[in-house]
């Protein structure tokens, strides 16, 4: 059985989520003393982006593990 390639599009999406998370956390740090509400919103959005990235990475990892199991049987 031939192995299917890793879904690079999914990994690219996860990378974009992580990049956005980094920007949101930088914004939260910058605004932490001057605008608590904006800082908290940025942290909330960053948390959501992290969760999305984790989901995508888990999906890719599951696909890889499934392919490995199929190739071993």
C-alpha positions in Angstrom: 0.0 0.0 0.0 1.4 3.4 -0.9 1.6 6.1 1.7 -0.3 9.3 1.1 1.7 12.5 1.7 1.2 14.5 4.8 -1.4 17.2 4.3 0.8 20.2 4.0 -2.2 22.5 3.7 -3.4 21.5 7.1 0.1 22.1 8.6 0.3 25.5 6.8 -3.0 26.3 8.5 -1.7 25.3 11.9 1.4 27.4 11.3 -0.8 30.4 10.5 -2.8 29.8 13.7 0.4 29.8 15.7 1.7 33.0 13.9 -1.6 34.7 14.7 -1.3 33.5 18.3 2.1 35.0 18.6 0.8 38.4 17.3 -2.1 38.3 19.7 0.1 37.6 22.7 2.4 40.4 21.7 -0.6 42.7 21.5 -1.8 41.5 24.9 1.6 42.2 26.4 1.8 45.6 24.9 -1.7 46.5 26.1 -1.5 44.8 29.5 -0.9 48.1 31.4 -2.9 50.5 29.3 -6.0 48.5 28.2 -6.9 45.5 30.3 -10.0 44.7 28.3 -8.1 44.7 25.0 -5.4 42.6 26.5 -7.9 40.0 27.8 -9.6 39.8 24.4 -6.3 39.2 22.7 -5.5 36.4 25.1 -9.0 34.9 24.5 -8.4 35.0 20.8 -4.9 33.6 21.2 -6.3 30.7 23.2 -8.8 30.0 20.4 -6.1 30.0 17.8 -3.9 27.6 19.9 -6.9 25.2 20.2 -7.5 25.3 16.4 -3.8 24.6 15.7 -3.8 21.7 18.2 -6.9 20.2 16.5 -5.3 20.4 13.1 -2.0 18.9 14.3 -3.9 16.1 16.0 -5.7 15.4 12.7 -2.5 15.2 10.8 -0.9 13.0 13.4 -3.9 10.6 13.4 -3.7 10.3 9.7 0.0 9.5 9.9 -0.5 6.9 12.6 -3.4 5.4 10.6 -1.2 5.1 7.5 1.6 3.5 9.5 -0.8 1.0 11.0 -2.1 0.1 7.5 1.3 -0.3 6.1 2.3 -2.6 9.0 -0.6 -4.9 8.5 
